Amino acid sequence: MNKLIEKKHFVCTDLEKNSNKYWIIERFDDNSVKTSYGRVGDSGQSTTKNFSSTSEAEKFFNTKVKEKSKIKSRRDAYTEIHILDDMVVTKSPTRHISDLAAEQIETSSEDVRKLVRWFSDINIHNIVSSTSVSYNITEGCFRTPLGVVDQSCISNAKVLLNEISQFPDKETKECLKKINLYLRYVPQDLGSSHQKIQIKNVFGSGDLLQKQADILEGLEAAISSAKPSETNEVSERVFNTKLDIVKNEDEISKLKERFASHCNYSRINGVYTVSIKDVVDRFVTHGLSVGNRTELWHATNPRNILSIFKSGLIIPTKYSNGWNHGAGIYFSDRSSKSMKYLSKDNRNGHSYGYMFVGDVALGNVYYDEGNSSLDGRYNCRWAYKGQSDSQIIVYNTGQVNLLYLLEIV
């Protein structure tokens, strides 16, 4: 089999023209050059040219790459993307992300390890069931239709996704330019050329934008968990988290009593202690000095928990329109209010939801129902205090330390 010498990937996406094309060029050691092209997601076509010398093959390769790389004012110009070498991805001892999480999240319980694997599996299912990004169990990584994009593509895509989210109307020319570029960095199958691409079906809602954010998170986690094939370096630690079952009955009873004081239609099935090193470090550095600490409820979707174990709760940039009091981390002193944000998934024949208990440093509180920016005198906003919709919003991740994860039935 001929040895691949060099390879380049280019993508052109123009939603207004219903264009979503790729162009790939490969040079081999037998002095042949292969070009492949087509619509992203399709097998496409290919042509191969054979040359009598390495210099001729190299010259042809460089000429074609230069043509595609040339900056053009036309919207249908191609953008080069960087795809990780297939040999590195497949030969590196990359593991299924659930194996990685189960190995790195410290626990003394085999039941907790099974729970961690479940969190991982539903996170993967959430991404692949609604996008064209696939997950290869053997390789242990996510792939776009053209391969595994590198960190530079993901970093550029994150910036663009944040900018796209700021446009109320996603079909303005300025927003379309950013969407086209985003889809060049993270190639996706947008359907056949016979059907016009509907922007609203890709970026038209907060949920869809969040799915794109999930894609980037999944791709980034896959890259982080990979180990270079030619070294013996230990792979980067992705999860620096401890999770264990609470067995102290008094501790469990107090949490159940607090939960039931505002919510008597659901119950706590299990209680786990949580310690995420980065979260603890931020809280020690910032939260302790802010002061005025209290324990509050924060419900989430099970699909998000693996990401929370990796980085803690994050402040959205944000893609959902549901942030009535600005982009921050939302808590409540009433379990019933947090339950409104709880989603459930099926595990072992039962439906479970999950809620965190956080140690939150409130500092100087601003009591207000608006979404205006807080001035420097205040550390958080408390909306509807004393009412059923009571919400506390903090705008600095350093004000939160997660203490417990509750399993709700």
N, C-alpha and C positions, 0 to 999 in steps of 0.2 A: 504493500500500500504506500502511495506517495506521501511524503512528509510535508506537512503544512509549514511554510516559511513565515508568512505574514497574512494578516486578515484585517479588513476594515468593514465597519457597519455604518450605514447611513439610513436616515429615516426622513420622510417628508409627509407631514400631516397638514392638510388644509381643509377644515370642516366645511367651509363655504363651497368649495369645489368638490366635496365628497371624496377627497383624496386622502389616502392613508397608505403610503407606499414605503417599501424598504428596498435597499440596494446593497448587496454584499459582494466584496471582491476578495479572492483568495489566491495566493501565489504558492506553488508547490516546488519541491526540489527537482522535479523532472522538467522544469522550465515551462510548465503550463500555468495559465491564469484562468480562473473560473469566476464568472460573474453570475450572481443570482438576483432575481428581482421579482416583485409582485406586490400584492396587497398584504399588509400585516395580518397574520392569522392564516394565510393561505400558503400552500406549498410553492406556488409561483413557478417561474421558469429559470433556466440556466443555460449559459453558453460557455464553452471552453476553447481557449486559443493555445496552441502549442508553438513554442519558439525554439530556435536552434541554439540559443545561448542564454546563460543566466542574465547577462547584461540586457539583452533584448526583452526578456520577460520582466525584469525589474523596471526597465524604462516604460514599458506599456502599463504596468501596475501603477507606477508613480504618476503617469500622465492622467490615467483615469481617476485616480484619487484626487489629483489637483483640480480636475474638472468638477468633481462633485463638491469639493471643499471651497471652491471659489465663492466669495460673498456676492450674492445677487440681491437686487431690490425686489425681485419677483417673490411672491408669496410661496411659490412651489419649489423654492430652493431647498436643498437637502441639508440636514444637520448630522454631523458625525456623533455617534454615541459609542460609549466604551462598554464592551461586553467582556465579562471575565472569561479567561481561557477555559474552554470546556475540559481540557485535560486537568487543569488545576482544580476545578470544581468537582469533577467526578472521581479524581484520584486522591484528593485530600480526605482525611478521615472525618468528614463532616457528618454530624449525626442528626437524626430526626430531632426537631427542636423540642419535642416533648421529652426525649431522652436527656437532652442538655439541661432542660429545666428541672427534671427529676433528679439529675446528678448534682446540680449547683445549688438548688434551693435546699437549705439545710433543714432536716427534720429527723425526729426519732421514730416516726410512724410510717409504716408501709401504706396505710390508708391515705395519709396525706400525699404520698408520692403518686398514688392512683388518682387523687383529686387533681394534682398538678398536671398530670398527663391529660386529664379530661379538659382542663382549662386550655391547654395547648391545642388539643384536637378541635375544639369548637372555634378557637381563634382561626385556625387554618381553614376550617370549613366555611367560616364567615367570609373569608377573602376569596376562596376559589369558587364558591357557589354563585357569586354575583359578579365576578370579573373574569377576564381572560388570562389572569395570572394563574399558573399551575403550581402544584407542590409535588416534588419528586421525593417519595419516601426513602428510596435507596440513597439518593444524594443528600437528603435532608435540607433542601433549600427550595425557595420560591423561584420561579422563572417567568419572565415575560415571554411572549410568543417568539422573540428573537434570542432569548438567553437571559443570563443573570447580569443585570446592569451593575456597574461599579458604584462606589460611594459618591463619586463626583456627580454622576447622573442623579442619584437620590437627593443629594444636597441641593442641586439646582432645582429639582422638581419640588422640593419642600418650599423653597422661596416662592416659586411660581404659584403653587397651590394656595399659599397664604394670600398672594396678590389677587388671584382669581376669586377667592372667597369674599373679597371686599367689594366686588361689583354686584349691585342689585340686579342689573340686567346683564346676563352672561352673553348676550348676542351682540353687544356693541363691538365695533371693530377693534378697539383697544384690548378688550377682554379676549376676543377670539385669537388675537396674536399670541397672547400668553397661553391660552389653551392649546393652540397648535404647537407651541414650543414645548409645553409640558408633555404632550403626547409623543413628542420626538425623544424626550429623555426617558420616558417610561412607555415603550410601545405597547399598544393594546389592540385587540381585535374589536373593531367597531362595526362589524357586519360586512355584508357583500357590497360591491360597488353599484348594485342595482337598486339599493335602497338608501335614500338620503340619511346621513348621520344626523340624529336628533340630539342637539346639545343638551337639551333638558333631561335626556335619559342618561347622561354621563355626569353632568355637573349642575343639574337644575335644582337640587335641594340640599339641605344640610346633611341628610343621611347619605346622599351620593358623594358629597365632598368628603364625608367621614370615611366612606369606603375607600376612596383614593388615599386618604391618610393612612388607613389600615394597610393598604398595599405597600406604601413606602416603609411603614414600620416593619412589616413582615420581611420585605427585601433586605432592610438594614439589619434585622436580627439574623437573617440567614448569612449575610456577609460577616457579621461579627462572630458567628459561631464557627466559621470556616477556619481551617488551619493550613498554612502554606504547605504544599506537597513536598517541597525539597528541603524542609527544615524539620527539626524536632521540637520546635517551639511549642509551648503550651498555649492552647487557644485562649483568646481573651475571655475573661469572666464576664458573662452577660447578666447573670442573676447573682446578686450579693444579698440574699434574703434568707431569713429564717421563718419557718412556719410550723406550728405545732398545735396539737389538740389540747384544749384547756380541760383539765380533769378535776380541778378544784370546784367542788359543788357550791360553795359559798359565792365564789366568783361568778359562776354560771347563773346562779339564782338572782344575784343583783342585776346582771345584764337583762335577764328575762323579765324581771319585775319592771325595770325601767322601760323596756320595749313595750310591754303590755299596758303600761300606764296610758299610752296614747293609741295603741294598736292592738285590738283584741280579736281581729279576724284572721291573723296569721300568727305563726309561732316560730321560735328559734329551734332549729333541729340540731345544730352543732356550733361550737365556738372554737375559734383558732386564734392563737397569738400570732402577731405579725411584727417583724422587725426588718426593715429595708435600710441597709447601711447608708446609702446616699440621702435618704429621707431623714434618718436620725441625725446625720451630720449637719444637714441644712437647718434642722430644728434647733440643734444645740448652738449653732453659730448665730442664728437670727431669732428663732421663736422664743427662746428663753428670755432674751432681753426685751422682747415685745411685751411679754407677760399677759396677765388676765386670761389664764388658761381655763378651758372647760372641755368636757368630752361631748362630741356631737356625732350625729348620724350622717352617713353618706352612702346612698344606694348606687349600684352600677349594673351594667350588663355583664353576664359571665364571660362574654367574648373579650371584654376589656381587661380582665383580671391579670392575665399573663403580662400584659404591657405595664400594668400597675406594679406587679412584682419586680419588673425590670427598672422602672424609673420613678415610681410613685405616682400620685395624682398630679396631673399637669394642668396648667391654665390654657384653655383652648384659644386658638388664634383668631377666629374659630368659625367652624363650618355650620353649626346648627343655628337656627334663628330663635331658639328657645331661651336665650340668656336675657331675661327681663331686666337684670340689674348689672349688666356689663359682663365681660369675659373674665371669669374668676372661678374659684373652686367653691361649689355650693354645698352647704351643710344645713341641717335643721336640728333644733333641740327637741323636735317631735318626730318620733319614729313613723307616725302615720303620714307625715309630709314626705319623708324620704321614700316611703313605700310607693309613692306615686311614680318614682323614677326607677323602680326595680323591675327588671325583666327576668323571666325564668327560662330555663332550658331543661330538657329531659336527660336524666342520668340514672341508669339502672332501673328504668321503669317509673321513676318519680320525677316530679317537676320541682326544681330548686332555683331560688334566687339568692343573691348575696349582697350584704351590706357591711360597710366598714364602720368602725367606731374610731374616731380620730381625736387626738389631743390637740386642740386648736388654740393658738395664742391670739386672742381677740385684740389685745392692746386697747387703744382708744377707739370706741365704737361710734359710728355715725348711724343714727336711727332714721331711715329714709326708705321710701318705696321706689325711688327713681333709678336711673342708670347713668347719671352724670359721674364724671371722674371725681375721685376723692382728692381733697388737697392734702398736703403733707402732715396735717394734724391728726389724721385718722388712719387706722390700720385695717378696718373692715367695715362692711355695711350690714346692718340688721334690719331686714324688711319684715313688716307685719308682726312685730314682737307681741307675744301673748295671744296671737290668733292661730287658727288651724294651718294657715299658710306660712307660718314663721320660717324665715330663711336667713342664714348667716353666710355672707360671701366674703372670702378673703382673696386678695389679689397678689399674694406672694407665697410661693410654694414652701418657703422657709417657715411659715407659720403653722404648718401641719405636720404632725407625726401620727402615723397609723398604728393603732394598738391592737385591734381585733378585727377578724373577719367572721361575720355571722352567716350561717347557712339558714335560709328562711324557707318554710314550707307553708 
